[in-house]
Amino acid sequence: MNIKQIIISLLFALIASSSMVHATTSHEVPEVTETAKEAYKSKTITELMTSFWQTTGINAILDTDDGEMTAEPDGSGRVMTAFESSLGRIIMIIIVFVLFYLAIAKNFEPLLLIPIAFGGLLANIPLAHMGGEHGMLGVIYNMGIANEFYPLIIFMGVGAMTDFGPLLANPKTAILGGAAQFGIFGSLIGAVAIGFSLQDASAISIIGGADGPTSIFIANRLAPDMLGAIAVAAYSYMALVPVIQPPIMKFLTTEEERRIKMKVQRKVHSKEKLIFPIVVLMLSILILPESTPLIGAFAFGNFAKESGVVDRLSDTMQNSLINIVTIFLGLGVGSKLAADKFLVFETLGIMIIGLLAFSAGTAMGVLMAKLMNKFTKDPINPLIGAAGVSAVPMSARVVSKVGSDARPGNILLMHAMGPNVAGVIGSAVAAGVLLSIFK
């Protein structure tokens, strides 16, 4: 047999083998199809309507024993209780609409409240599992909250929007930013006193500074199981600054003190503004490296802005980038407004501790400003002490509004920005201190 005949024989054998495989496959497919057809059972109109009714949200709320599972971003879950699947959902939806009202009708930080509240609405939809591992909210949560990415991007954008001029022009206002951090360490003591471990209490305590990104950052390191509750509490109080702070400010000050007009600040040289973020970062590197992820992102954003040569990058960080991340962050935080996560003792306890801590930080800032007035030649309006919390620039705007209400035309915004940006740095430093304890 020559080579040509061998090759032809092999080709025929290959074709025959392929035909046999194809025939076998063709023979098996109808069996699978037939099995699938046998699995389907035709239904009457009544049965179809019953099946449809069982998939509606109304039935899911009314049927408290349907075995619906909670939606968890890590893929775990448990059967929802009767309260969580029915009345709890209704309560949370009512809370969500209250937040919509505050954001739209009262203009209380709508950039935060609208995404958070809408995320809460989506999280309470029955059967959709929006907050689950493969749900939209779950994907958003895992994409940037569970791994600390969003807080760093937010700090970068805040840095690009921050002007350190007021702080450099009047450095003593940094004391007010430091005083307002009393809320952090006060809440740490309070959380330990009511039974939280020192590590969990440290994660909870950052809420006292009204610093959402830092709260997420430290909670992910120290108490990941409490991350959702801490994030909700921190951002809730950031958004509700216009509700919480004014009564405290007015209670601790007289009408005469609120009318104090502060001197015009000196003009700060551009080189001072350029050098300052680098100095802050270098001090953090040398003394408290644990705080450098947050301070580093903040310093980078500010340095890019003050350099004056990368306006496109600075503009992106101030606008497009921070806006996109704010949307994702708000929806991700809102996913924790589900009834099974929010209406529990632990979350409500954290909310109460956070409220007391934030109030204490506001009060301490005001009281420190009143004390400084006794030792300084140029009078300080005590209202600006309330801006020492890290809610930038919300608390500075609130201070300016309360001051202008007491004395029309009295603009305190730039004066309040000094302690406000000092508070941002202060809360990041406080987070670094707490993280270094558990190294």
Secondary structure as UniProt FT lines:
FT   HELIX           3..39
FT   HELIX           45..54
FT   HELIX           57..62
FT   TURN            64..65
FT   TURN            73..74
FT   HELIX           82..85
FT   HELIX           87..104
FT   HELIX           110..123
FT   TURN            126..128
FT   TURN            130..131
FT   TURN            133..134
FT   HELIX           136..140
FT   HELIX           141..145
FT   TURN            146..147
FT   HELIX           149..161
FT   HELIX           165..169
FT   HELIX           171..173
FT   HELIX           174..179
FT   TURN            180..181
FT   HELIX           182..193
FT   TURN            194..195
FT   HELIX           198..205
FT   HELIX           206..209
FT   HELIX           212..222
FT   HELIX           224..226
FT   HELIX           227..239
FT   HELIX           241..252
FT   HELIX           255..258
FT   HELIX           270..287
FT   HELIX           289..291
FT   HELIX           292..307
FT   HELIX           311..316
FT   HELIX           317..321
FT   HELIX           322..334
FT   HELIX           335..337
FT   HELIX           339..342
FT   HELIX           345..372
FT   TURN            373..375
FT   HELIX           382..388
FT   TURN            392..393
FT   HELIX           394..406
FT   TURN            408..409
FT   HELIX           413..437
//
